[in-house]
Amino acid sequence: MVVFRNFLYFLIVFGVFSSCQQKNSEMEVQGEVREDSLRSYTKTLADDQFLGRMPFTEGETITVNYLVDRMKAFGLEPGNGDSYIQRVPLVDIKGSPDPMVKIECKNDQLDWTLGEDFVAYSEQEVEEIALEDSEFIFCGYGVVAPEYDWNDFEGLDLSGKTIVVVVNDPGLYSGDSTFFKGPSMTYYGRWTYKYEEAARQGAAGVLIVHDTEMAGYPWTVVRNSWTSSQQGLQKSNKGADKAKVQGWITTSAAESLFTLAGQDFQTLKEQARQPGFEAVPLDARWSISIRNQMTYNESQNVIARIPGEEGNQENLIFTAHWDHFGIATPVNGDSIYNGAVDNATGVAALMEIGRTYVATGFKPKRSIIFLFVTAEEQGLLGSAYYAEHPLYPPSSTVANLNLDALDAIGAMSDVTMIGYGHSTFDEILQEEAKRQDRYIVPDQDPEKGYFFRSDHFNFAKIGIPALYAKGSYESREHGVQYAEQKSNEYTNNHYHQPSDEYHDSMNFDGIVEDVQLYYNIGWRIATGELTPEWKPESEFSR
Ligand SMILES: [Zn+2]
């Protein structure tokens, strides 16, 4: 109230009251998203009947039909010519590794059990993959970063060898924000990077040592994600450039391997983050075989639009991934990975934003695209495909607004921004958050690399300013600790597990506010009032 009165005073004093008021009423955001809609879409998408929304399965057909049907019913136009579908050619690889592998050194040996000690898979589209007597070598973080004068592979010949690397990057515990990015994870910290670099170095195998804190999720997430089948975009070389075997081991498996080889894992791990670290060959080897079963198929992105003014080529794209893990390893007798929070909430958000824009009769200047992408859980594949085959030119796409896994833990005082500092979305979000009596904070867990873990990353990579934000730091009612406790509870007990289910007892107050926030920002971008820009210091501004 006080703010409002001061604002009026300001307007009167400067004599701009009437003209400004008129302008505001033209531009003013209209329409409010509804909690009951958001709940009902989330509940539907997370229903057992949707079979965990796994690409290539009946769950995909049900989900895609539902989304297309709703888009039509809400009055949104098809986003791909006269179709609501963008086909995404994928390959599904179902790998069956040896359930038990032997690690041998000169006069001793140990066994690793699949799922308990290790997971392994191969992205090579070959039916039989095998490593025989492959020597282990510890390569620290597995990073080559010339800008930090860092190379964990200096002078190594890795052919036939299996490299063991730790997750994250050397900056994590350095306390120096200019060394890599200190606690903020750089792309060098992501598992996808570790595999890419291992392949470039010619390693036959690569094993990442899991650590809950450094990875940002517990071992069960690794196990559940990597013992089901894996999907990728179809490649002309059939994945021949990849390392033969990729995988993860637990910290305790690493410790016993290093001990067997007469080394101490914790000591070497510590040394690995010192500049000048050199890889340490381990006097141990393993053999493993994986049988791969390939299915070539097409999955689907769902795309709908609200057209802008005639002749205006510009657009903005809302994204949320519709997919989850389908039916997989049972946990407590439940095998359907419903993905209520992840990401039925985000899909529901896009549906409700689209429905409300149309229902309020919004006539935007720029087109508004709603893109429900597939196979995010398999490595952001649907959005990667869109970025490689955009249906709207990236040069006229002014923004991407992405929503993923909204917390159902009540109204939040904050808006946490993943990837703060890259674009003028910083200021745009700050202003919009203020209207909701909220404040913005940068990602509180930058070491977990969330910036690289959702679909907006693929839009940022092709130069489109991208927003990914949600309340998660401070509960309006119960404060910071409560929010932290609740979000840990979700990460540890439900994230990527069959128990990520919809319950009527879920508190949607925060979700409603987050969705309204996106609605408002989308509105202002669509009218042309706002246009986000990269900041020159961002690596994406190039
Ligand atoms: Zn997920």
Boltz pocket constraint, residues with backbone or C-beta under 6 A from the ligand:
constraints:
  - pocket:
      binder: B
      contacts: [[A, 342], [A, 377], [A, 496]]
      max_distance: 6.0
